[in-house]
Amino acid sequence: MITSSVIEDTNETGLAALQTDYDALGEQLARRGVAIDDIKNKVAKYGVAVPSWGVGTGGTRFARFPSPGEPRDIFDKLDDCAVIHQLTGATPSVSLHIPWDKADPADLRAKAEETGLRFDAMNSNTFQDQPDQTHSYKFGSLSHTDPATRAKAVEHNIECIEIGRSIGSKALTVWIGDGSNFPGQSNFTRQFERYLDAMRQVYAALPEDWRLFTEHKIHEPAFYSTVVQDWGTNYLIAQELGPRAFCLVDLGHHAPNVNIEMIVARLIQFGRLGGFHFNDSKYGDDDLDTGSIDPYRLFLVFNELVDAEHRGVANFDPAHMLDQSHNVTDPVESLMASAMEVQRAYTQALLVDRAALEGYQDTNDALMATTTLKSAFRTDVEPILAMARLEKGAAINPIAAFRKSGYRKSAAAERPAVSGSSGGIV
């Protein structure tokens, strides 16, 4: 991890300016009836999980260009994740992907204790064949026509649950690449029936205090149809499986121009919002850094989440995690920037004047309603985020501190360079 002196030195250079900016913003918010310290304290408690695979360099279908200091295994990944949390104070947990991160649970627990991290939802992998795998997922996994292949996929998901139980996780996320690439290739109804039957077996293996998240995706790698293609099908799955099954919303898994914040509202309304995979997209499932393309949409999603908190929705506890692929940036820097963008959207949503907004909505004052949202979104909340980081012992400017620390250079010296340019994610 990065020495505290590096953080202290970088913070010292920005401390006076931060205090000035924080005081000025506090005065501005006070005129709106908002206590800045209250907002800061809420933001300081907020955390988003980082994906273990996110600290490695991603790739496209065509190529992957490895970066210096690539993590060699889950323990290197946890070191990188610890640095992200050390500098941002916003990423206290890590989500593992099995079998990529498979290791002795005792060793995983020891590393988590050493790095001060905990484990978030487990992620299964039935979209990729592993070495010496006897039943291929080329034509599907949980919905495959072959019962033995489906049984293998069910067995793997149950294995993920058992590993998770050993390391303190409380949820399993299931995403499958099952679908079809040509009309007529699959019978939509029988394929979905097979999927539901397999998922019922996975659900039956859940511990009583666990949740199951299913994730929808409109396309890729099956480009004609996917088995879990949208939030409606995802909702049907949750209804079929039981009360501990929920829908996970990945911001990139939708068609262009889909109203994702309304999907979030619907799932909240009917008690099936399980959580999020935060990223951003321009054309499809781009897995770009969160908030890099459409920060207003991210804010509107958080507006629905804060609205649910404001209304006191029962049993409202969505999981928050980043899910990104970093092809041309330093993965640690991108994940830090994204964690701060998620915090920013949450902070802005906390500034929405709920009473005023509800009044404008009830009187059909469209202009003032949307202006109320824009007023919160346009507020520069960076002083709140930076002050929250400072008070937690993190960095006022995490990326500057990371670069000054020389962590990437040190990692590159210790970890062997990765050669080749294979396609696919890390």
TORKOL-4160 file (C-alpha; in steps of 0.2 Angstrom, whole numbers, padded with zeros to 4 digits, m for minus):
426
<pt num="1" X="0000" Y="0000" Z="0000"/>
<pt num="2" X="0005" Y="0018" Z="m0002"/>
<pt num="3" X="0014" Y="0026" Z="0013"/>
<pt num="4" X="0004" Y="0039" Z="0023"/>
<pt num="5" X="0017" Y="0052" Z="0020"/>
<pt num="6" X="0013" Y="0053" Z="0001"/>
<pt num="7" X="m0005" Y="0056" Z="0005"/>
<pt num="8" X="m0001" Y="0069" Z="0019"/>
<pt num="9" X="0011" Y="0078" Z="0007"/>
<pt num="10" X="m0001" Y="0079" Z="m0007"/>
<pt num="11" X="m0015" Y="0084" Z="0005"/>
<pt num="12" X="m0005" Y="0098" Z="0012"/>
<pt num="13" X="m0003" Y="0106" Z="m0005"/>
<pt num="14" X="m0022" Y="0107" Z="m0007"/>
<pt num="15" X="m0028" Y="0109" Z="0011"/>
<pt num="16" X="m0030" Y="0128" Z="0011"/>
<pt num="17" X="m0039" Y="0129" Z="m0005"/>
<pt num="18" X="m0051" Y="0115" Z="0000"/>
<pt num="19" X="m0056" Y="0123" Z="0016"/>
<pt num="20" X="m0060" Y="0139" Z="0007"/>
<pt num="21" X="m0070" Y="0130" Z="m0006"/>
<pt num="22" X="m0079" Y="0120" Z="0007"/>
<pt num="23" X="m0084" Y="0135" Z="0017"/>
<pt num="24" X="m0090" Y="0144" Z="0002"/>
<pt num="25" X="m0101" Y="0130" Z="m0003"/>
<pt num="26" X="m0107" Y="0128" Z="0014"/>
<pt num="27" X="m0113" Y="0146" Z="0014"/>
<pt num="28" X="m0121" Y="0143" Z="m0003"/>
<pt num="29" X="m0130" Y="0128" Z="0003"/>
<pt num="30" X="m0136" Y="0136" Z="0019"/>
<pt num="31" X="m0146" Y="0148" Z="0009"/>
<pt num="32" X="m0155" Y="0133" Z="0002"/>
<pt num="33" X="m0158" Y="0126" Z="0019"/>
<pt num="34" X="m0145" Y="0113" Z="0017"/>
<pt num="35" X="m0132" Y="0109" Z="0031"/>
<pt num="36" X="m0116" Y="0104" Z="0022"/>
<pt num="37" X="m0109" Y="0094" Z="0036"/>
<pt num="38" X="m0124" Y="0083" Z="0036"/>
<pt num="39" X="m0122" Y="0080" Z="0018"/>
<pt num="40" X="m0103" Y="0076" Z="0020"/>
<pt num="41" X="m0107" Y="0064" Z="0034"/>
<pt num="42" X="m0119" Y="0054" Z="0023"/>
<pt num="43" X="m0107" Y="0054" Z="0009"/>
<pt num="44" X="m0093" Y="0048" Z="0020"/>
<pt num="45" X="m0103" Y="0032" Z="0024"/>
<pt num="46" X="m0106" Y="0028" Z="0006"/>
<pt num="47" X="m0096" Y="0015" Z="m0002"/>
<pt num="48" X="m0096" Y="0006" Z="m0019"/>
<pt num="49" X="m0088" Y="m0011" Z="m0022"/>
<pt num="50" X="m0074" Y="m0013" Z="m0035"/>
<pt num="51" X="m0073" Y="m0028" Z="m0046"/>
<pt num="52" X="m0058" Y="m0039" Z="m0044"/>
<pt num="53" X="m0056" Y="m0041" Z="m0063"/>
<pt num="54" X="m0057" Y="m0022" Z="m0065"/>
<pt num="55" X="m0039" Y="m0019" Z="m0059"/>
<pt num="56" X="m0032" Y="m0028" Z="m0074"/>
<pt num="57" X="m0032" Y="m0022" Z="m0092"/>
<pt num="58" X="m0048" Y="m0026" Z="m0102"/>
<pt num="59" X="m0049" Y="m0029" Z="m0120"/>
<pt num="60" X="m0061" Y="m0030" Z="m0135"/>
<pt num="61" X="m0066" Y="m0044" Z="m0147"/>
<pt num="62" X="m0051" Y="m0039" Z="m0157"/>
<pt num="63" X="m0036" Y="m0036" Z="m0146"/>
<pt num="64" X="m0030" Y="m0033" Z="m0128"/>
<pt num="65" X="m0015" Y="m0023" Z="m0124"/>
<pt num="66" X="m0007" Y="m0027" Z="m0107"/>
<pt num="67" X="m0002" Y="m0013" Z="m0096"/>
<pt num="68" X="0014" Y="m0013" Z="m0084"/>
<pt num="69" X="0011" Y="m0021" Z="m0067"/>
<pt num="70" X="m0003" Y="m0032" Z="m0072"/>
<pt num="71" X="m0010" Y="m0042" Z="m0057"/>
<pt num="72" X="m0004" Y="m0060" Z="m0057"/>
<pt num="73" X="m0018" Y="m0067" Z="m0046"/>
<pt num="74" X="m0031" Y="m0062" Z="m0034"/>
<pt num="75" X="m0019" Y="m0057" Z="m0021"/>
<pt num="76" X="m0011" Y="m0044" Z="m0032"/>
<pt num="77" X="m0029" Y="m0039" Z="m0037"/>
<pt num="78" X="m0033" Y="m0036" Z="m0018"/>
<pt num="79" X="m0017" Y="m0026" Z="m0016"/>
<pt num="80" X="m0023" Y="m0014" Z="m0030"/>
<pt num="81" X="m0040" Y="m0014" Z="m0023"/>
<pt num="82" X="m0033" Y="m0009" Z="m0006"/>
<pt num="83" X="m0024" Y="0006" Z="m0014"/>
<pt num="84" X="m0040" Y="0012" Z="m0022"/>
<pt num="85" X="m0049" Y="0012" Z="m0005"/>
<pt num="86" X="m0034" Y="0019" Z="0004"/>
<pt num="87" X="m0034" Y="0034" Z="m0008"/>
<pt num="88" X="m0053" Y="0037" Z="m0010"/>
<pt num="89" X="m0060" Y="0030" Z="0006"/>
<pt num="90" X="m0075" Y="0025" Z="m0005"/>
<pt num="91" X="m0072" Y="0006" Z="m0010"/>
<pt num="92" X="m0072" Y="m0005" Z="0006"/>
<pt num="93" X="m0077" Y="m0021" Z="m0003"/>
<pt num="94" X="m0072" Y="m0032" Z="m0018"/>
<pt num="95" X="m0082" Y="m0043" Z="m0029"/>
<pt num="96" X="m0074" Y="m0059" Z="m0034"/>
<pt num="97" X="m0076" Y="m0068" Z="m0050"/>
<pt num="98" X="m0074" Y="m0087" Z="m0050"/>
<pt num="99" X="m0064" Y="m0097" Z="m0056"/>
<pt num="100" X="m0053" Y="m0082" Z="m0061"/>
<pt num="101" X="m0051" Y="m0078" Z="m0042"/>
<pt num="102" X="m0052" Y="m0095" Z="m0035"/>
<pt num="103" X="m0040" Y="m0098" Z="m0020"/>
<pt num="104" X="m0040" Y="m0105" Z="m0003"/>
<pt num="105" X="m0053" Y="m0096" Z="0007"/>
<pt num="106" X="m0042" Y="m0095" Z="0022"/>
<pt num="107" X="m0029" Y="m0086" Z="0012"/>
<pt num="108" X="m0042" Y="m0075" Z="0005"/>
<pt num="109" X="m0049" Y="m0070" Z="0022"/>
<pt num="110" X="m0031" Y="m0067" Z="0028"/>
<pt num="111" X="m0027" Y="m0056" Z="0013"/>
<pt num="112" X="m0044" Y="m0046" Z="0016"/>
<pt num="113" X="m0039" Y="m0043" Z="0034"/>
<pt num="114" X="m0022" Y="m0038" Z="0029"/>
<pt num="115" X="m0028" Y="m0025" Z="0016"/>
<pt num="116" X="m0043" Y="m0019" Z="0027"/>
<pt num="117" X="m0056" Y="m0025" Z="0013"/>
<pt num="118" X="m0071" Y="m0036" Z="0014"/>
<pt num="119" X="m0080" Y="m0046" Z="0000"/>
<pt num="120" X="m0095" Y="m0041" Z="m0009"/>
<pt num="121" X="m0106" Y="m0052" Z="m0021"/>
<pt num="122" X="m0099" Y="m0067" Z="m0029"/>
<pt num="123" X="m0099" Y="m0069" Z="m0048"/>
<pt num="124" X="m0100" Y="m0085" Z="m0057"/>
<pt num="125" X="m0093" Y="m0088" Z="m0074"/>
<pt num="126" X="m0103" Y="m0100" Z="m0086"/>
<pt num="127" X="m0099" Y="m0089" Z="m0102"/>
<pt num="128" X="m0082" Y="m0096" Z="m0104"/>
<pt num="129" X="m0074" Y="m0113" Z="m0105"/>
<pt num="130" X="m0061" Y="m0117" Z="m0093"/>
<pt num="131" X="m0046" Y="m0129" Z="m0096"/>
<pt num="132" X="m0050" Y="m0147" Z="m0097"/>
<pt num="133" X="m0069" Y="m0143" Z="m0096"/>
<pt num="134" X="m0079" Y="m0158" Z="m0102"/>
<pt num="135" X="m0095" Y="m0149" Z="m0106"/>
<pt num="136" X="m0093" Y="m0134" Z="m0117"/>
<pt num="137" X="m0103" Y="m0118" Z="m0114"/>
<pt num="138" X="m0102" Y="m0113" Z="m0133"/>
<pt num="139" X="m0121" Y="m0116" Z="m0135"/>
<pt num="140" X="m0126" Y="m0110" Z="m0118"/>
<pt num="141" X="m0124" Y="m0115" Z="m0100"/>
<pt num="142" X="m0139" Y="m0114" Z="m0088"/>
<pt num="143" X="m0151" Y="m0115" Z="m0103"/>
<pt num="144" X="m0141" Y="m0128" Z="m0114"/>
<pt num="145" X="m0150" Y="m0142" Z="m0122"/>
<pt num="146" X="m0139" Y="m0155" Z="m0114"/>
<pt num="147" X="m0144" Y="m0159" Z="m0096"/>
<pt num="148" X="m0126" Y="m0163" Z="m0092"/>
<pt num="149" X="m0120" Y="m0146" Z="m0097"/>
<pt num="150" X="m0134" Y="m0137" Z="m0087"/>
<pt num="151" X="m0129" Y="m0148" Z="m0072"/>
<pt num="152" X="m0111" Y="m0142" Z="m0074"/>
<pt num="153" X="m0117" Y="m0124" Z="m0074"/>
<pt num="154" X="m0128" Y="m0127" Z="m0059"/>
<pt num="155" X="m0114" Y="m0135" Z="m0050"/>
<pt num="156" X="m0102" Y="m0121" Z="m0053"/>
<pt num="157" X="m0114" Y="m0108" Z="m0046"/>
<pt num="158" X="m0116" Y="m0118" Z="m0030"/>
<pt num="159" X="m0098" Y="m0119" Z="m0029"/>
<pt num="160" X="m0097" Y="m0100" Z="m0030"/>
<pt num="161" X="m0110" Y="m0099" Z="m0015"/>
<pt num="162" X="m0099" Y="m0111" Z="m0005"/>
<pt num="163" X="m0083" Y="m0101" Z="m0008"/>
<pt num="164" X="m0093" Y="m0085" Z="m0004"/>
<pt num="165" X="m0099" Y="m0092" Z="0013"/>
<pt num="166" X="m0081" Y="m0096" Z="0018"/>
<pt num="167" X="m0076" Y="m0078" Z="0015"/>
<pt num="168" X="m0091" Y="m0068" Z="0021"/>
<pt num="169" X="m0100" Y="m0064" Z="0005"/>
<pt num="170" X="m0119" Y="m0063" Z="0006"/>
<pt num="171" X="m0124" Y="m0063" Z="m0012"/>
<pt num="172" X="m0122" Y="m0072" Z="m0029"/>
<pt num="173" X="m0123" Y="m0063" Z="m0046"/>
<pt num="174" X="m0127" Y="m0073" Z="m0061"/>
<pt num="175" X="m0125" Y="m0067" Z="m0078"/>
<pt num="176" X="m0125" Y="m0079" Z="m0093"/>
<pt num="177" X="m0121" Y="m0076" Z="m0111"/>
<pt num="178" X="m0134" Y="m0089" Z="m0117"/>
<pt num="179" X="m0144" Y="m0085" Z="m0132"/>
<pt num="180" X="m0144" Y="m0087" Z="m0150"/>
<pt num="181" X="m0135" Y="m0079" Z="m0165"/>
<pt num="182" X="m0147" Y="m0084" Z="m0179"/>
<pt num="183" X="m0166" Y="m0085" Z="m0181"/>
<pt num="184" X="m0173" Y="m0102" Z="m0178"/>
<pt num="185" X="m0157" Y="m0108" Z="m0169"/>
<pt num="186" X="m0166" Y="m0109" Z="m0152"/>
<pt num="187" X="m0184" Y="m0111" Z="m0146"/>
<pt num="188" X="m0186" Y="m0096" Z="m0135"/>
<pt num="189" X="m0199" Y="m0104" Z="m0124"/>
<pt num="190" X="m0190" Y="m0121" Z="m0121"/>
<pt num="191" X="m0174" Y="m0112" Z="m0119"/>
<pt num="192" X="m0181" Y="m0101" Z="m0105"/>
<pt num="193" X="m0189" Y="m0115" Z="m0097"/>
<pt num="194" X="m0172" Y="m0124" Z="m0095"/>
<pt num="195" X="m0165" Y="m0108" Z="m0088"/>
<pt num="196" X="m0178" Y="m0107" Z="m0075"/>
<pt num="197" X="m0177" Y="m0125" Z="m0070"/>
<pt num="198" X="m0158" Y="m0123" Z="m0068"/>
<pt num="199" X="m0159" Y="m0107" Z="m0058"/>
<pt num="200" X="m0172" Y="m0115" Z="m0046"/>
<pt num="201" X="m0158" Y="m0127" Z="m0042"/>
<pt num="202" X="m0146" Y="m0113" Z="m0039"/>
<pt num="203" X="m0159" Y="m0103" Z="m0028"/>
<pt num="204" X="m0162" Y="m0118" Z="m0018"/>
<pt num="205" X="m0144" Y="m0119" Z="m0013"/>
<pt num="206" X="m0144" Y="m0101" Z="m0006"/>
<pt num="207" X="m0141" Y="m0098" Z="0012"/>
<pt num="208" X="m0155" Y="m0090" Z="0021"/>
<pt num="209" X="m0146" Y="m0074" Z="0023"/>
<pt num="210" X="m0141" Y="m0073" Z="0005"/>
<pt num="211" X="m0148" Y="m0064" Z="m0010"/>
<pt num="212" X="m0147" Y="m0069" Z="m0028"/>
<pt num="213" X="m0145" Y="m0056" Z="m0042"/>
<pt num="214" X="m0149" Y="m0060" Z="m0060"/>
<pt num="215" X="m0142" Y="m0048" Z="m0073"/>
<pt num="216" X="m0150" Y="m0044" Z="m0090"/>
<pt num="217" X="m0141" Y="m0039" Z="m0106"/>
<pt num="218" X="m0149" Y="m0035" Z="m0122"/>
<pt num="219" X="m0135" Y="m0042" Z="m0133"/>
<pt num="220" X="m0117" Y="m0050" Z="m0133"/>
<pt num="221" X="m0111" Y="m0063" Z="m0135"/>
<pt num="222" X="m0127" Y="m0069" Z="m0142"/>
<pt num="223" X="m0132" Y="m0056" Z="m0155"/>
<pt num="224" X="m0149" Y="m0062" Z="m0161"/>
<pt num="225" X="m0157" Y="m0066" Z="m0144"/>
<pt num="226" X="m0151" Y="m0067" Z="m0126"/>
<pt num="227" X="m0161" Y="m0077" Z="m0113"/>
<pt num="228" X="m0161" Y="m0063" Z="m0100"/>
<pt num="229" X="m0163" Y="m0049" Z="m0112"/>
<pt num="230" X="m0171" Y="m0035" Z="m0102"/>
<pt num="231" X="m0178" Y="m0029" Z="m0086"/>
<pt num="232" X="m0195" Y="m0037" Z="m0089"/>
<pt num="233" X="m0188" Y="m0054" Z="m0091"/>
<pt num="234" X="m0177" Y="m0051" Z="m0076"/>
<pt num="235" X="m0192" Y="m0047" Z="m0066"/>
<pt num="236" X="m0201" Y="m0062" Z="m0071"/>
<pt num="237" X="m0186" Y="m0073" Z="m0066"/>
<pt num="238" X="m0186" Y="m0065" Z="m0048"/>
<pt num="239" X="m0204" Y="m0068" Z="m0047"/>
<pt num="240" X="m0202" Y="m0086" Z="m0052"/>
<pt num="241" X="m0188" Y="m0090" Z="m0040"/>
<pt num="242" X="m0193" Y="m0082" Z="m0024"/>
<pt num="243" X="m0191" Y="m0067" Z="m0012"/>
<pt num="244" X="m0172" Y="m0068" Z="m0011"/>
<pt num="245" X="m0170" Y="m0066" Z="m0030"/>
<pt num="246" X="m0168" Y="m0048" Z="m0036"/>
<pt num="247" X="m0164" Y="m0039" Z="m0052"/>
<pt num="248" X="m0147" Y="m0032" Z="m0055"/>
<pt num="249" X="m0145" Y="m0017" Z="m0067"/>
<pt num="250" X="m0130" Y="m0014" Z="m0077"/>
<pt num="251" X="m0130" Y="0003" Z="m0084"/>
<pt num="252" X="m0122" Y="m0003" Z="m0101"/>
<pt num="253" X="m0134" Y="m0018" Z="m0104"/>
<pt num="254" X="m0148" Y="m0008" Z="m0112"/>
<pt num="255" X="m0152" Y="m0002" Z="m0129"/>
<pt num="256" X="m0148" Y="0016" Z="m0133"/>
<pt num="257" X="m0160" Y="0029" Z="m0127"/>
<pt num="258" X="m0168" Y="0017" Z="m0114"/>
<pt num="259" X="m0175" Y="0026" Z="m0099"/>
<pt num="260" X="m0164" Y="0017" Z="m0086"/>
<pt num="261" X="m0169" Y="0028" Z="m0072"/>
<pt num="262" X="m0187" Y="0023" Z="m0075"/>
<pt num="263" X="m0182" Y="0005" Z="m0075"/>
<pt num="264" X="m0174" Y="0008" Z="m0058"/>
<pt num="265" X="m0190" Y="0016" Z="m0051"/>
<pt num="266" X="m0201" Y="0001" Z="m0057"/>
<pt num="267" X="m0190" Y="m0011" Z="m0049"/>
<pt num="268" X="m0190" Y="m0001" Z="m0033"/>
<pt num="269" X="m0209" Y="0000" Z="m0033"/>
<pt num="270" X="m0211" Y="m0019" Z="m0034"/>
<pt num="271" X="m0197" Y="m0023" Z="m0022"/>
<pt num="272" X="m0185" Y="m0032" Z="m0034"/>
<pt num="273" X="m0171" Y="m0020" Z="m0036"/>
<pt num="274" X="m0155" Y="m0029" Z="m0031"/>
<pt num="275" X="m0142" Y="m0017" Z="m0036"/>
<pt num="276" X="m0131" Y="m0010" Z="m0049"/>
<pt num="277" X="m0115" Y="m0013" Z="m0060"/>
<pt num="278" X="m0110" Y="0005" Z="m0063"/>
<pt num="279" X="m0101" Y="0010" Z="m0079"/>
<pt num="280" X="m0105" Y="0020" Z="m0095"/>
<pt num="281" X="m0108" Y="0018" Z="m0113"/>
<pt num="282" X="m0110" Y="0027" Z="m0129"/>
<pt num="283" X="m0116" Y="0014" Z="m0141"/>
<pt num="284" X="m0118" Y="m0003" Z="m0132"/>
<pt num="285" X="m0111" Y="m0012" Z="m0118"/>
<pt num="286" X="m0095" Y="m0001" Z="m0119"/>
<pt num="287" X="m0090" Y="m0004" Z="m0100"/>
<pt num="288" X="m0083" Y="0014" Z="m0100"/>
<pt num="289" X="m0078" Y="0023" Z="m0084"/>
<pt num="290" X="m0094" Y="0028" Z="m0074"/>
<pt num="291" X="m0100" Y="0045" Z="m0078"/>
<pt num="292" X="m0088" Y="0048" Z="m0093"/>
<pt num="293" X="m0102" Y="0049" Z="m0106"/>
<pt num="294" X="m0118" Y="0053" Z="m0097"/>
<pt num="295" X="m0116" Y="0060" Z="m0079"/>
<pt num="296" X="m0133" Y="0067" Z="m0079"/>
<pt num="297" X="m0141" Y="0050" Z="m0082"/>
<pt num="298" X="m0130" Y="0043" Z="m0067"/>
<pt num="299" X="m0137" Y="0057" Z="m0057"/>
<pt num="300" X="m0155" Y="0053" Z="m0062"/>
<pt num="301" X="m0153" Y="0035" Z="m0057"/>
<pt num="302" X="m0147" Y="0041" Z="m0040"/>
<pt num="303" X="m0161" Y="0053" Z="m0039"/>
<pt num="304" X="m0173" Y="0038" Z="m0039"/>
<pt num="305" X="m0162" Y="0029" Z="m0026"/>
<pt num="306" X="m0162" Y="0045" Z="m0014"/>
<pt num="307" X="m0181" Y="0047" Z="m0017"/>
<pt num="308" X="m0184" Y="0029" Z="m0011"/>
<pt num="309" X="m0174" Y="0033" Z="0004"/>
<pt num="310" X="m0183" Y="0049" Z="0007"/>
<pt num="311" X="m0200" Y="0039" Z="0006"/>
<pt num="312" X="m0194" Y="0026" Z="0018"/>
<pt num="313" X="m0196" Y="0011" Z="0006"/>
<pt num="314" X="m0196" Y="m0005" Z="0016"/>
<pt num="315" X="m0181" Y="m0017" Z="0015"/>
<pt num="316" X="m0172" Y="m0005" Z="0003"/>
<pt num="317" X="m0154" Y="m0011" Z="0002"/>
<pt num="318" X="m0147" Y="m0011" Z="m0016"/>
<pt num="319" X="m0129" Y="m0017" Z="m0019"/>
<pt num="320" X="m0118" Y="m0005" Z="m0028"/>
<pt num="321" X="m0103" Y="m0011" Z="m0038"/>
<pt num="322" X="m0092" Y="m0004" Z="m0052"/>
<pt num="323" X="m0091" Y="m0015" Z="m0068"/>
<pt num="324" X="m0079" Y="m0008" Z="m0081"/>
<pt num="325" X="m0066" Y="m0013" Z="m0094"/>
<pt num="326" X="m0051" Y="m0002" Z="m0095"/>
<pt num="327" X="m0042" Y="m0003" Z="m0112"/>
<pt num="328" X="m0032" Y="0013" Z="m0113"/>
<pt num="329" X="m0031" Y="0020" Z="m0095"/>
<pt num="330" X="m0023" Y="0014" Z="m0079"/>
<pt num="331" X="m0036" Y="0003" Z="m0071"/>
<pt num="332" X="m0033" Y="0009" Z="m0054"/>
<pt num="333" X="m0034" Y="0027" Z="m0059"/>
<pt num="334" X="m0050" Y="0023" Z="m0069"/>
<pt num="335" X="m0058" Y="0014" Z="m0054"/>
<pt num="336" X="m0054" Y="0028" Z="m0042"/>
<pt num="337" X="m0061" Y="0041" Z="m0054"/>
<pt num="338" X="m0077" Y="0031" Z="m0056"/>
<pt num="339" X="m0079" Y="0028" Z="m0037"/>
<pt num="340" X="m0079" Y="0047" Z="m0035"/>
<pt num="341" X="m0091" Y="0049" Z="m0049"/>
<pt num="342" X="m0103" Y="0038" Z="m0041"/>
<pt num="343" X="m0101" Y="0047" Z="m0025"/>
<pt num="344" X="m0103" Y="0063" Z="m0034"/>
<pt num="345" X="m0120" Y="0058" Z="m0041"/>
<pt num="346" X="m0126" Y="0052" Z="m0024"/>
<pt num="347" X="m0121" Y="0069" Z="m0016"/>
<pt num="348" X="m0130" Y="0079" Z="m0030"/>
<pt num="349" X="m0145" Y="0068" Z="m0027"/>
<pt num="350" X="m0145" Y="0072" Z="m0009"/>
<pt num="351" X="m0146" Y="0091" Z="m0013"/>
<pt num="352" X="m0163" Y="0089" Z="m0022"/>
<pt num="353" X="m0176" Y="0099" Z="m0014"/>
<pt num="354" X="m0188" Y="0085" Z="m0012"/>
<pt num="355" X="m0203" Y="0095" Z="m0005"/>
<pt num="356" X="m0201" Y="0108" Z="m0019"/>
<pt num="357" X="m0200" Y="0094" Z="m0032"/>
<pt num="358" X="m0215" Y="0085" Z="m0026"/>
<pt num="359" X="m0225" Y="0101" Z="m0026"/>
<pt num="360" X="m0220" Y="0105" Z="m0044"/>
<pt num="361" X="m0225" Y="0087" Z="m0049"/>
<pt num="362" X="m0242" Y="0088" Z="m0040"/>
<pt num="363" X="m0246" Y="0105" Z="m0049"/>
<pt num="364" X="m0239" Y="0099" Z="m0066"/>
<pt num="365" X="m0226" Y="0112" Z="m0067"/>
<pt num="366" X="m0214" Y="0103" Z="m0078"/>
<pt num="367" X="m0202" Y="0118" Z="m0080"/>
<pt num="368" X="m0199" Y="0120" Z="m0062"/>
<pt num="369" X="m0198" Y="0102" Z="m0058"/>
<pt num="370" X="m0184" Y="0099" Z="m0071"/>
<pt num="371" X="m0176" Y="0115" Z="m0065"/>
<pt num="372" X="m0176" Y="0108" Z="m0047"/>
<pt num="373" X="m0166" Y="0093" Z="m0053"/>
<pt num="374" X="m0154" Y="0103" Z="m0063"/>
<pt num="375" X="m0151" Y="0115" Z="m0049"/>
<pt num="376" X="m0144" Y="0100" Z="m0038"/>
<pt num="377" X="m0135" Y="0092" Z="m0053"/>
<pt num="378" X="m0126" Y="0109" Z="m0057"/>
<pt num="379" X="m0119" Y="0111" Z="m0040"/>
<pt num="380" X="m0101" Y="0108" Z="m0039"/>
<pt num="381" X="m0100" Y="0096" Z="m0024"/>
<pt num="382" X="m0081" Y="0092" Z="m0026"/>
<pt num="383" X="m0077" Y="0101" Z="m0009"/>
<pt num="384" X="m0089" Y="0089" Z="0000"/>
<pt num="385" X="m0081" Y="0074" Z="m0008"/>
<pt num="386" X="m0064" Y="0080" Z="m0005"/>
<pt num="387" X="m0067" Y="0085" Z="0013"/>
<pt num="388" X="m0075" Y="0068" Z="0016"/>
<pt num="389" X="m0059" Y="0060" Z="0010"/>
<pt num="390" X="m0048" Y="0071" Z="0020"/>
<pt num="391" X="m0057" Y="0067" Z="0036"/>
<pt num="392" X="m0056" Y="0048" Z="0033"/>
<pt num="393" X="m0037" Y="0049" Z="0030"/>
<pt num="394" X="m0038" Y="0047" Z="0011"/>
<pt num="395" X="m0032" Y="0059" Z="m0002"/>
<pt num="396" X="m0039" Y="0076" Z="m0007"/>
<pt num="397" X="m0034" Y="0072" Z="m0025"/>
<pt num="398" X="m0032" Y="0053" Z="m0026"/>
<pt num="399" X="m0026" Y="0052" Z="m0044"/>
<pt num="400" X="m0012" Y="0065" Z="m0040"/>
<pt num="401" X="m0007" Y="0055" Z="m0025"/>
<pt num="402" X="m0007" Y="0039" Z="m0034"/>
<pt num="403" X="0005" Y="0045" Z="m0048"/>
<pt num="404" X="0016" Y="0053" Z="m0035"/>
<pt num="405" X="0018" Y="0037" Z="m0025"/>
<pt num="406" X="0026" Y="0028" Z="m0039"/>
<pt num="407" X="0014" Y="0013" Z="m0036"/>
<pt num="408" X="0012" Y="0008" Z="m0054"/>
<pt num="409" X="0031" Y="0008" Z="m0057"/>
<pt num="410" X="0034" Y="m0003" Z="m0041"/>
<pt num="411" X="0021" Y="m0015" Z="m0046"/>
<pt num="412" X="0028" Y="m0016" Z="m0064"/>
<pt num="413" X="0045" Y="m0020" Z="m0056"/>
<pt num="414" X="0038" Y="m0034" Z="m0045"/>
<pt num="415" X="0026" Y="m0042" Z="m0057"/>
<pt num="416" X="0032" Y="m0050" Z="m0073"/>
<pt num="417" X="0026" Y="m0041" Z="m0089"/>
<pt num="418" X="0012" Y="m0049" Z="m0098"/>
<pt num="419" X="0015" Y="m0053" Z="m0117"/>
<pt num="420" X="0003" Y="m0056" Z="m0131"/>
<pt num="421" X="m0013" Y="m0047" Z="m0137"/>
<pt num="422" X="m0027" Y="m0059" Z="m0135"/>
<pt num="423" X="m0045" Y="m0053" Z="m0136"/>
<pt num="424" X="m0057" Y="m0053" Z="m0122"/>
<pt num="425" X="m0058" Y="m0047" Z="m0104"/>
<pt num="426" X="m0045" Y="m0050" Z="m0091"/>
